[in-house]
Amino acid sequence: MSHLHLDESLKTLSDEELKQRIKTLERHVMIGEQDFYEKRAQYKKHPNETNLTFLLNTAETAIDRYARLREHYLEYISRLEKALKESKS
């Protein structure tokens, strides 16, 4: 799934819903980071194929979470820029 474009469904969310989603994603990102560092430490202690697979899967999940969070931030910034432009008119 490509995250290079904004998810159109984000545009239908209210500002409050978008902010809540951002907070939720921020927590998911923090958990993903912790999971990654734990799996990396485990792999360093016991470098085997199973631990490497866990590490790679965890890294993929963390990257996906960052991408979704970025997408939500871009939508939020777009709304702020639009509101600023309208307030100057």
Helices and strands as residue ranges (DSSP letters): G 8-12, H 15-45, H 49-88
